[in-house]
Amino acid sequence: MAVDATSLTTRYPELAAAVTDYPDMVDGCIAQAQAMVDSDWYGSKADHAIHALAAHFVAINPLGELARIDKKGEKTVYWIQYEQIRKSIGAGCRVI
């Protein structure tokens, strides 16, 4: 499945307002997440990682402040999900 604004709001409906009001910002967050998640490394979990990371990027935007766990920091529930996915595939140090 390709990750886009529609699939992001299907997975995280609480982001629907951001998608409606700021579609370019959301598309940018998705593109940033796609650039950071190597589908060869993440395999079948790549789309899940992209969704979680893109949602995190939306949430750390000033418009997504309510999704933050630590109001002074940038840790979100989406970042925690992304970290769980990353750990599940053993993505620690990678030597190329």
PDB file as gemmi writes it, atoms N, CA and C in Angstrom:
CRYST1    1.000    1.000    1.000  90.00  90.00  90.00 P 1                      
ATOM      1  N   MET A   1       0.843  -1.171   0.000  1.00  0.00           N  
ATOM      2  CA  MET A   1       0.000   0.000   0.000  1.00  0.00           C  
ATOM      3  C   MET A   1       0.892   1.239   0.000  1.00  0.00           C  
ATOM      4  N   ALA A   2       0.566   2.177  -0.825  1.00  0.00           N  
ATOM      5  CA  ALA A   2       1.299   3.441  -0.842  1.00  0.00           C  
ATOM      6  C   ALA A   2       0.791   4.333   0.285  1.00  0.00           C  
ATOM      7  N   VAL A   3       1.695   5.076   0.866  1.00  0.00           N  
ATOM      8  CA  VAL A   3       1.328   5.982   1.951  1.00  0.00           C  
ATOM      9  C   VAL A   3       0.989   7.339   1.346  1.00  0.00           C  
ATOM     10  N   ASP A   4      -0.206   7.811   1.648  1.00  0.00           N  
ATOM     11  CA  ASP A   4      -0.644   9.136   1.223  1.00  0.00           C  
ATOM     12  C   ASP A   4      -1.524   9.719   2.318  1.00  0.00           C  
ATOM     13  N   ALA A   5      -2.043  10.916   2.089  1.00  0.00           N  
ATOM     14  CA  ALA A   5      -2.860  11.589   3.110  1.00  0.00           C  
ATOM     15  C   ALA A   5      -4.101  10.773   3.464  1.00  0.00           C  
ATOM     16  N   THR A   6      -4.695  10.105   2.483  1.00  0.00           N  
ATOM     17  CA  THR A   6      -5.888   9.305   2.742  1.00  0.00           C  
ATOM     18  C   THR A   6      -5.556   8.119   3.642  1.00  0.00           C  
ATOM     19  N   SER A   7      -4.475   7.410   3.341  1.00  0.00           N  
ATOM     20  CA  SER A   7      -4.117   6.263   4.179  1.00  0.00           C  
ATOM     21  C   SER A   7      -3.661   6.716   5.566  1.00  0.00           C  
ATOM     22  N   LEU A   8      -3.055   7.912   5.634  1.00  0.00           N  
ATOM     23  CA  LEU A   8      -2.632   8.432   6.932  1.00  0.00           C  
ATOM     24  C   LEU A   8      -3.841   8.710   7.825  1.00  0.00           C  
ATOM     25  N   THR A   9      -4.887   9.304   7.263  1.00  0.00           N  
ATOM     26  CA  THR A   9      -6.076   9.591   8.077  1.00  0.00           C  
ATOM     27  C   THR A   9      -6.921   8.346   8.324  1.00  0.00           C  
ATOM     28  N   THR A  10      -6.792   7.342   7.486  1.00  0.00           N  
ATOM     29  CA  THR A  10      -7.455   6.069   7.772  1.00  0.00           C  
ATOM     30  C   THR A  10      -6.819   5.440   9.004  1.00  0.00           C  
ATOM     31  N   ARG A  11      -5.497   5.502   9.072  1.00  0.00           N  
ATOM     32  CA  ARG A  11      -4.762   4.931  10.211  1.00  0.00           C  
ATOM     33  C   ARG A  11      -4.882   5.816  11.449  1.00  0.00           C  
ATOM     34  N   TYR A  12      -4.830   7.119  11.246  1.00  0.00           N  
ATOM     35  CA  TYR A  12      -4.871   8.081  12.359  1.00  0.00           C  
ATOM     36  C   TYR A  12      -5.947   9.135  12.074  1.00  0.00           C  
ATOM     37  N   PRO A  13      -7.209   8.813  12.311  1.00  0.00           N  
ATOM     38  CA  PRO A  13      -8.294   9.753  11.976  1.00  0.00           C  
ATOM     39  C   PRO A  13      -8.201  11.082  12.713  1.00  0.00           C  
ATOM     40  N   GLU A  14      -7.484  11.117  13.816  1.00  0.00           N  
ATOM     41  CA  GLU A  14      -7.336  12.373  14.553  1.00  0.00           C  
ATOM     42  C   GLU A  14      -6.531  13.413  13.776  1.00  0.00           C  
ATOM     43  N   LEU A  15      -5.878  12.997  12.684  1.00  0.00           N  
ATOM     44  CA  LEU A  15      -5.109  13.927  11.857  1.00  0.00           C  
ATOM     45  C   LEU A  15      -5.910  14.479  10.684  1.00  0.00           C  
ATOM     46  N   ALA A  16      -7.181  14.139  10.588  1.00  0.00           N  
ATOM     47  CA  ALA A  16      -8.008  14.561   9.452  1.00  0.00           C  
ATOM     48  C   ALA A  16      -8.057  16.078   9.296  1.00  0.00           C  
ATOM     49  N   ALA A  17      -8.150  16.803  10.400  1.00  0.00           N  
ATOM     50  CA  ALA A  17      -8.216  18.264  10.308  1.00  0.00           C  
ATOM     51  C   ALA A  17      -6.929  18.831   9.717  1.00  0.00           C  
ATOM     52  N   ALA A  18      -5.791  18.272  10.098  1.00  0.00           N  
ATOM     53  CA  ALA A  18      -4.518  18.739   9.544  1.00  0.00           C  
ATOM     54  C   ALA A  18      -4.459  18.475   8.045  1.00  0.00           C  
ATOM     55  N   VAL A  19      -4.950  17.315   7.626  1.00  0.00           N  
ATOM     56  CA  VAL A  19      -4.948  16.971   6.202  1.00  0.00           C  
ATOM     57  C   VAL A  19      -5.851  17.926   5.427  1.00  0.00           C  
ATOM     58  N   THR A  20      -6.999  18.246   6.002  1.00  0.00           N  
ATOM     59  CA  THR A  20      -7.945  19.150   5.341  1.00  0.00           C  
ATOM     60  C   THR A  20      -7.417  20.583   5.300  1.00  0.00           C  
ATOM     61  N   ASP A  21      -6.904  21.049   6.434  1.00  0.00           N  
ATOM     62  CA  ASP A  21      -6.496  22.453   6.542  1.00  0.00           C  
ATOM     63  C   ASP A  21      -5.103  22.732   5.989  1.00  0.00           C  
ATOM     64  N   TYR A  22      -4.215  21.750   6.069  1.00  0.00           N  
ATOM     65  CA  TYR A  22      -2.816  21.950   5.669  1.00  0.00           C  
ATOM     66  C   TYR A  22      -2.307  20.782   4.834  1.00  0.00           C  
ATOM     67  N   PRO A  23      -2.933  20.530   3.682  1.00  0.00           N  
ATOM     68  CA  PRO A  23      -2.558  19.344   2.897  1.00  0.00           C  
ATOM     69  C   PRO A  23      -1.100  19.348   2.436  1.00  0.00           C  
ATOM     70  N   ASP A  24      -0.560  20.518   2.111  1.00  0.00           N  
ATOM     71  CA  ASP A  24       0.836  20.565   1.664  1.00  0.00           C  
ATOM     72  C   ASP A  24       1.800  20.201   2.791  1.00  0.00           C  
ATOM     73  N   MET A  25       1.496  20.658   4.003  1.00  0.00           N  
ATOM     74  CA  MET A  25       2.332  20.334   5.151  1.00  0.00           C  
ATOM     75  C   MET A  25       2.306  18.827   5.405  1.00  0.00           C  
ATOM     76  N   VAL A  26       1.114  18.231   5.337  1.00  0.00           N  
ATOM     77  CA  VAL A  26       0.989  16.787   5.559  1.00  0.00           C  
ATOM     78  C   VAL A  26       1.725  16.018   4.467  1.00  0.00           C  
ATOM     79  N   ASP A  27       1.573  16.443   3.224  1.00  0.00           N  
ATOM     80  CA  ASP A  27       2.300  15.781   2.136  1.00  0.00           C  
ATOM     81  C   ASP A  27       3.810  15.883   2.350  1.00  0.00           C  
ATOM     82  N   GLY A  28       4.265  17.017   2.843  1.00  0.00           N  
ATOM     83  CA  GLY A  28       5.686  17.186   3.143  1.00  0.00           C  
ATOM     84  C   GLY A  28       6.152  16.245   4.247  1.00  0.00           C  
ATOM     85  N   CYS A  29       5.312  16.068   5.256  1.00  0.00           N  
ATOM     86  CA  CYS A  29       5.644  15.148   6.356  1.00  0.00           C  
ATOM     87  C   CYS A  29       5.718  13.709   5.851  1.00  0.00           C  
ATOM     88  N   ILE A  30       4.796  13.348   4.968  1.00  0.00           N  
ATOM     89  CA  ILE A  30       4.815  12.001   4.386  1.00  0.00           C  
ATOM     90  C   ILE A  30       6.083  11.813   3.552  1.00  0.00           C  
ATOM     91  N   ALA A  31       6.422  12.807   2.742  1.00  0.00           N  
ATOM     92  CA  ALA A  31       7.629  12.718   1.912  1.00  0.00           C  
ATOM     93  C   ALA A  31       8.884  12.604   2.780  1.00  0.00           C  
ATOM     94  N   GLN A  32       8.928  13.358   3.866  1.00  0.00           N  
ATOM     95  CA  GLN A  32      10.068  13.288   4.781  1.00  0.00           C  
ATOM     96  C   GLN A  32      10.179  11.898   5.397  1.00  0.00           C  
ATOM     97  N   ALA A  33       9.052  11.343   5.813  1.00  0.00           N  
ATOM     98  CA  ALA A  33       9.056   9.998   6.397  1.00  0.00           C  
ATOM     99  C   ALA A  33       9.477   8.947   5.369  1.00  0.00           C  
ATOM    100  N   GLN A  34       8.984   9.083   4.146  1.00  0.00           N  
ATOM    101  CA  GLN A  34       9.349   8.131   3.098  1.00  0.00           C  
ATOM    102  C   GLN A  34      10.845   8.172   2.824  1.00  0.00           C  
ATOM    103  N   ALA A  35      11.436   9.352   2.885  1.00  0.00           N  
ATOM    104  CA  ALA A  35      12.877   9.487   2.649  1.00  0.00           C  
ATOM    105  C   ALA A  35      13.698   8.861   3.774  1.00  0.00           C  
ATOM    106  N   MET A  36      13.120   8.783   4.950  1.00  0.00           N  
ATOM    107  CA  MET A  36      13.856   8.273   6.109  1.00  0.00           C  
ATOM    108  C   MET A  36      13.675   6.778   6.356  1.00  0.00           C  
ATOM    109  N   VAL A  37      12.677   6.167   5.729  1.00  0.00           N  
ATOM    110  CA  VAL A  37      12.394   4.744   5.949  1.00  0.00           C  
ATOM    111  C   VAL A  37      12.817   3.964   4.699  1.00  0.00           C  
ATOM    112  N   ASP A  38      13.823   3.140   4.847  1.00  0.00           N  
ATOM    113  CA  ASP A  38      14.328   2.317   3.751  1.00  0.00           C  
ATOM    114  C   ASP A  38      13.456   1.060   3.646  1.00  0.00           C  
ATOM    115  N   SER A  39      12.709   0.954   2.560  1.00  0.00           N  
ATOM    116  CA  SER A  39      11.788  -0.180   2.417  1.00  0.00           C  
ATOM    117  C   SER A  39      12.521  -1.517   2.347  1.00  0.00           C  
ATOM    118  N   ASP A  40      13.762  -1.528   1.875  1.00  0.00           N  
ATOM    119  CA  ASP A  40      14.534  -2.771   1.870  1.00  0.00           C  
ATOM    120  C   ASP A  40      14.834  -3.216   3.298  1.00  0.00           C  
ATOM    121  N   TRP A  41      15.105  -2.273   4.162  1.00  0.00           N  
ATOM    122  CA  TRP A  41      15.448  -2.564   5.553  1.00  0.00           C  
ATOM    123  C   TRP A  41      14.201  -2.908   6.364  1.00  0.00           C  
ATOM    124  N   TYR A  42      13.120  -2.140   6.168  1.00  0.00           N  
ATOM    125  CA  TYR A  42      11.897  -2.344   6.949  1.00  0.00           C  
ATOM    126  C   TYR A  42      10.992  -3.438   6.388  1.00  0.00           C  
ATOM    127  N   GLY A  43      11.186  -3.794   5.147  1.00  0.00           N  
ATOM    128  CA  GLY A  43      10.412  -4.879   4.540  1.00  0.00           C  
ATOM    129  C   GLY A  43       8.915  -4.627   4.593  1.00  0.00           C  
ATOM    130  N   SER A  44       8.181  -5.639   5.046  1.00  0.00           N  
ATOM    131  CA  SER A  44       6.716  -5.546   5.070  1.00  0.00           C  
ATOM    132  C   SER A  44       6.194  -4.522   6.079  1.00  0.00           C  
ATOM    133  N   LYS A  45       7.065  -4.032   6.940  1.00  0.00           N  
ATOM    134  CA  LYS A  45       6.649  -3.038   7.949  1.00  0.00           C  
ATOM    135  C   LYS A  45       6.947  -1.607   7.513  1.00  0.00           C  
ATOM    136  N   ALA A  46       7.435  -1.426   6.291  1.00  0.00           N  
ATOM    137  CA  ALA A  46       7.830  -0.095   5.825  1.00  0.00           C  
ATOM    138  C   ALA A  46       6.659   0.889   5.844  1.00  0.00           C  
ATOM    139  N   ASP A  47       5.512   0.493   5.314  1.00  0.00           N  
ATOM    140  CA  ASP A  47       4.369   1.413   5.286  1.00  0.00           C  
ATOM    141  C   ASP A  47       3.911   1.774   6.694  1.00  0.00           C  
ATOM    142  N   HIS A  48       3.958   0.813   7.606  1.00  0.00           N  
ATOM    143  CA  HIS A  48       3.577   1.094   8.994  1.00  0.00           C  
ATOM    144  C   HIS A  48       4.542   2.115   9.601  1.00  0.00           C  
ATOM    145  N   ALA A  49       5.826   1.944   9.323  1.00  0.00           N  
ATOM    146  CA  ALA A  49       6.833   2.873   9.846  1.00  0.00           C  
ATOM    147  C   ALA A  49       6.653   4.261   9.236  1.00  0.00           C  
ATOM    148  N   ILE A  50       6.364   4.320   7.944  1.00  0.00           N  
ATOM    149  CA  ILE A  50       6.155   5.612   7.283  1.00  0.00           C  
ATOM    150  C   ILE A  50       4.928   6.314   7.860  1.00  0.00           C  
ATOM    151  N   HIS A  51       3.844   5.570   8.054  1.00  0.00           N  
ATOM    152  CA  HIS A  51       2.640   6.175   8.652  1.00  0.00           C  
ATOM    153  C   HIS A  51       2.954   6.761  10.026  1.00  0.00           C  
ATOM    154  N   ALA A  52       3.599   5.976  10.882  1.00  0.00           N  
ATOM    155  CA  ALA A  52       3.882   6.433  12.245  1.00  0.00           C  
ATOM    156  C   ALA A  52       4.828   7.631  12.236  1.00  0.00           C  
ATOM    157  N   LEU A  53       5.859   7.584  11.397  1.00  0.00           N  
ATOM    158  CA  LEU A  53       6.821   8.674  11.348  1.00  0.00           C  
ATOM    159  C   LEU A  53       6.191   9.938  10.757  1.00  0.00           C  
ATOM    160  N   ALA A  54       5.392   9.794   9.720  1.00  0.00           N  
ATOM    161  CA  ALA A  54       4.707  10.955   9.135  1.00  0.00           C  
ATOM    162  C   ALA A  54       3.740  11.576  10.146  1.00  0.00           C  
ATOM    163  N   ALA A  55       3.005  10.740  10.871  1.00  0.00           N  
ATOM    164  CA  ALA A  55       2.095  11.249  11.901  1.00  0.00           C  
ATOM    165  C   ALA A  55       2.878  11.987  12.979  1.00  0.00           C  
ATOM    166  N   HIS A  56       4.039  11.462  13.333  1.00  0.00           N  
ATOM    167  CA  HIS A  56       4.898  12.134  14.311  1.00  0.00           C  
ATOM    168  C   HIS A  56       5.299  13.515  13.798  1.00  0.00           C  
ATOM    169  N   PHE A  57       5.701  13.598  12.539  1.00  0.00           N  
ATOM    170  CA  PHE A  57       6.110  14.888  11.980  1.00  0.00           C  
ATOM    171  C   PHE A  57       4.948  15.878  11.953  1.00  0.00           C  
ATOM    172  N   VAL A  58       3.746  15.395  11.665  1.00  0.00           N  
ATOM    173  CA  VAL A  58       2.569  16.270  11.715  1.00  0.00           C  
ATOM    174  C   VAL A  58       2.354  16.749  13.150  1.00  0.00           C  
ATOM    175  N   ALA A  59       2.487  15.834  14.106  1.00  0.00           N  
ATOM    176  CA  ALA A  59       2.209  16.155  15.509  1.00  0.00           C  
ATOM    177  C   ALA A  59       3.226  17.132  16.104  1.00  0.00           C  
ATOM    178  N   ILE A  60       4.482  17.076  15.662  1.00  0.00           N  
ATOM    179  CA  ILE A  60       5.460  18.007  16.236  1.00  0.00           C  
ATOM    180  C   ILE A  60       5.364  19.384  15.598  1.00  0.00           C  
ATOM    181  N   ASN A  61       4.605  19.482  14.533  1.00  0.00           N  
ATOM    182  CA  ASN A  61       4.299  20.784  13.975  1.00  0.00           C  
ATOM    183  C   ASN A  61       3.485  21.546  15.019  1.00  0.00           C  
ATOM    184  N   PRO A  62       3.623  22.837  15.135  1.00  0.00           N  
ATOM    185  CA  PRO A  62       2.850  23.567  16.153  1.00  0.00           C  
ATOM    186  C   PRO A  62       1.344  23.279  16.122  1.00  0.00           C  
ATOM    187  N   LEU A  63       0.819  22.923  14.975  1.00  0.00           N  
ATOM    188  CA  LEU A  63      -0.610  22.613  14.873  1.00  0.00           C  
ATOM    189  C   LEU A  63      -0.970  21.294  15.526  1.00  0.00           C  
ATOM    190  N   GLY A  64       0.004  20.427  15.759  1.00  0.00           N  
ATOM    191  CA  GLY A  64      -0.269  19.106  16.320  1.00  0.00           C  
ATOM    192  C   GLY A  64       0.096  18.980  17.787  1.00  0.00           C  
ATOM    193  N   GLU A  65       0.152  20.087  18.479  1.00  0.00           N  
ATOM    194  CA  GLU A  65       0.611  20.082  19.870  1.00  0.00           C  
ATOM    195  C   GLU A  65      -0.172  19.133  20.773  1.00  0.00           C  
ATOM    196  N   LEU A  66      -1.456  18.929  20.517  1.00  0.00           N  
ATOM    197  CA  LEU A  66      -2.261  18.073  21.379  1.00  0.00           C  
ATOM    198  C   LEU A  66      -1.830  16.612  21.339  1.00  0.00           C  
ATOM    199  N   ALA A  67      -1.108  16.209  20.305  1.00  0.00           N  
ATOM    200  CA  ALA A  67      -0.668  14.819  20.192  1.00  0.00           C  
ATOM    201  C   ALA A  67       0.620  14.558  20.963  1.00  0.00           C  
ATOM    202  N   ARG A  68       1.216  15.578  21.515  1.00  0.00           N  
ATOM    203  CA  ARG A  68       2.477  15.400  22.222  1.00  0.00           C  
ATOM    204  C   ARG A  68       2.266  14.809  23.601  1.00  0.00           C  
ATOM    205  N   ILE A  69       3.197  13.962  24.002  1.00  0.00           N  
ATOM    206  CA  ILE A  69       3.187  13.415  25.356  1.00  0.00           C  
ATOM    207  C   ILE A  69       3.825  14.427  26.296  1.00  0.00           C  
ATOM    208  N   ASP A  70       4.954  14.932  25.903  1.00  0.00           N  
ATOM    209  CA  ASP A  70       5.682  15.920  26.687  1.00  0.00           C  
ATOM    210  C   ASP A  70       5.489  17.263  26.001  1.00  0.00           C  
ATOM    211  N   LYS A  71       4.719  18.139  26.600  1.00  0.00           N  
ATOM    212  CA  LYS A  71       4.383  19.425  25.973  1.00  0.00           C  
ATOM    213  C   LYS A  71       5.607  20.296  25.726  1.00  0.00           C  
ATOM    214  N   LYS A  72       6.709  20.035  26.436  1.00  0.00           N  
ATOM    215  CA  LYS A  72       7.916  20.819  26.242  1.00  0.00           C  
ATOM    216  C   LYS A  72       8.852  20.177  25.230  1.00  0.00           C  
ATOM    217  N   GLY A  73       8.607  18.932  24.907  1.00  0.00           N  
ATOM    218  CA  GLY A  73       9.498  18.212  24.011  1.00  0.00           C  
ATOM    219  C   GLY A  73       8.809  17.835  22.718  1.00  0.00           C  
ATOM    220  N   GLU A  74       9.390  16.860  22.076  1.00  0.00           N  
ATOM    221  CA  GLU A  74       8.858  16.436  20.789  1.00  0.00           C  
ATOM    222  C   GLU A  74       8.560  14.946  20.745  1.00  0.00           C  
ATOM    223  N   LYS A  75       8.294  14.330  21.898  1.00  0.00           N  
ATOM    224  CA  LYS A  75       7.954  12.916  21.922  1.00  0.00           C  
ATOM    225  C   LYS A  75       6.443  12.786  21.766  1.00  0.00           C  
ATOM    226  N   THR A  76       6.033  11.958  20.817  1.00  0.00           N  
ATOM    227  CA  THR A  76       4.612  11.768  20.550  1.00  0.00           C  
ATOM    228  C   THR A  76       4.254  10.293  20.629  1.00  0.00           C  
ATOM    229  N   VAL A  77       2.971  10.013  20.674  1.00  0.00           N  
ATOM    230  CA  VAL A  77       2.516   8.622  20.655  1.00  0.00           C  
ATOM    231  C   VAL A  77       2.916   7.961  19.341  1.00  0.00           C  
ATOM    232  N   TYR A  78       2.994   8.742  18.289  1.00  0.00           N  
ATOM    233  CA  TYR A  78       3.385   8.200  16.983  1.00  0.00           C  
ATOM    234  C   TYR A  78       4.865   7.826  16.969  1.00  0.00           C  
ATOM    235  N   TRP A  79       5.705   8.620  17.631  1.00  0.00           N  
ATOM    236  CA  TRP A  79       7.126   8.306  17.718  1.00  0.00           C  
ATOM    237  C   TRP A  79       7.329   6.989  18.469  1.00  0.00           C  
ATOM    238  N   ILE A  80       6.558   6.795  19.520  1.00  0.00           N  
ATOM    239  CA  ILE A  80       6.640   5.542  20.272  1.00  0.00           C  
ATOM    240  C   ILE A  80       6.280   4.362  19.378  1.00  0.00           C  
ATOM    241  N   GLN A  81       5.236   4.508  18.558  1.00  0.00           N  
ATOM    242  CA  GLN A  81       4.860   3.443  17.625  1.00  0.00           C  
ATOM    243  C   GLN A  81       5.985   3.195  16.621  1.00  0.00           C  
ATOM    244  N   TYR A  82       6.560   4.276  16.102  1.00  0.00           N  
ATOM    245  CA  TYR A  82       7.666   4.137  15.150  1.00  0.00           C  
ATOM    246  C   TYR A  82       8.844   3.399  15.791  1.00  0.00           C  
ATOM    247  N   GLU A  83       9.176   3.775  17.023  1.00  0.00           N  
ATOM    248  CA  GLU A  83      10.282   3.105  17.718  1.00  0.00           C  
ATOM    249  C   GLU A  83      10.000   1.615  17.907  1.00  0.00           C  
ATOM    250  N   GLN A  84       8.764   1.264  18.205  1.00  0.00           N  
ATOM    251  CA  GLN A  84       8.406  -0.155  18.366  1.00  0.00           C  
ATOM    252  C   GLN A  84       8.590  -0.911  17.056  1.00  0.00           C  
ATOM    253  N   ILE A  85       8.190  -0.288  15.945  1.00  0.00           N  
ATOM    254  CA  ILE A  85       8.367  -0.926  14.636  1.00  0.00           C  
ATOM    255  C   ILE A  85       9.860  -1.083  14.354  1.00  0.00           C  
ATOM    256  N   ARG A  86      10.607  -0.023  14.576  1.00  0.00           N  
ATOM    257  CA  ARG A  86      12.053  -0.058  14.318  1.00  0.00           C  
ATOM    258  C   ARG A  86      12.730  -1.145  15.138  1.00  0.00           C  
ATOM    259  N   LYS A  87      12.369  -1.257  16.397  1.00  0.00           N  
ATOM    260  CA  LYS A  87      12.961  -2.284  17.255  1.00  0.00           C  
ATOM    261  C   LYS A  87      12.539  -3.688  16.816  1.00  0.00           C  
ATOM    262  N   SER A  88      11.330  -3.819  16.301  1.00  0.00           N  
ATOM    263  CA  SER A  88      10.838  -5.150  15.917  1.00  0.00           C  
ATOM    264  C   SER A  88      11.579  -5.724  14.712  1.00  0.00           C  
ATOM    265  N   ILE A  89      12.188  -4.845  13.916  1.00  0.00           N  
ATOM    266  CA  ILE A  89      12.948  -5.348  12.768  1.00  0.00           C  
ATOM    267  C   ILE A  89      14.439  -5.407  13.048  1.00  0.00           C  
ATOM    268  N   GLY A  90      14.818  -5.021  14.267  1.00  0.00           N  
ATOM    269  CA  GLY A  90      16.226  -5.051  14.638  1.00  0.00           C  
ATOM    270  C   GLY A  90      17.026  -3.929  14.026  1.00  0.00           C  
ATOM    271  N   ALA A  91      16.380  -2.797  13.793  1.00  0.00           N  
ATOM    272  CA  ALA A  91      17.076  -1.659  13.171  1.00  0.00           C  
ATOM    273  C   ALA A  91      17.859  -0.890  14.221  1.00  0.00           C  
ATOM    274  N   GLY A  92      19.023  -1.361  14.481  1.00  0.00           N  
ATOM    275  CA  GLY A  92      19.923  -0.641  15.370  1.00  0.00           C  
ATOM    276  C   GLY A  92      21.057  -0.103  14.531  1.00  0.00           C  
ATOM    277  N   CYS A  93      22.254  -0.515  14.848  1.00  0.00           N  
ATOM    278  CA  CYS A  93      23.405  -0.143  14.026  1.00  0.00           C  
ATOM    279  C   CYS A  93      23.343  -0.905  12.714  1.00  0.00           C  
ATOM    280  N   ARG A  94      23.658  -0.235  11.654  1.00  0.00           N  
ATOM    281  CA  ARG A  94      23.658  -0.884  10.348  1.00  0.00           C  
ATOM    282  C   ARG A  94      24.985  -0.589   9.663  1.00  0.00           C  
ATOM    283  N   VAL A  95      25.722  -1.632   9.375  1.00  0.00           N  
ATOM    284  CA  VAL A  95      27.016  -1.492   8.693  1.00  0.00           C  
ATOM    285  C   VAL A  95      26.820  -1.825   7.238  1.00  0.00           C  
ATOM    286  N   ILE A  96      27.305  -0.933   6.409  1.00  0.00           N  
ATOM    287  CA  ILE A  96      27.142  -1.140   4.960  1.00  0.00           C  
ATOM    288  C   ILE A  96      28.498  -1.379   4.342  1.00  0.00           C  
TER     289      ILE A  96                                                      
END                                                                             
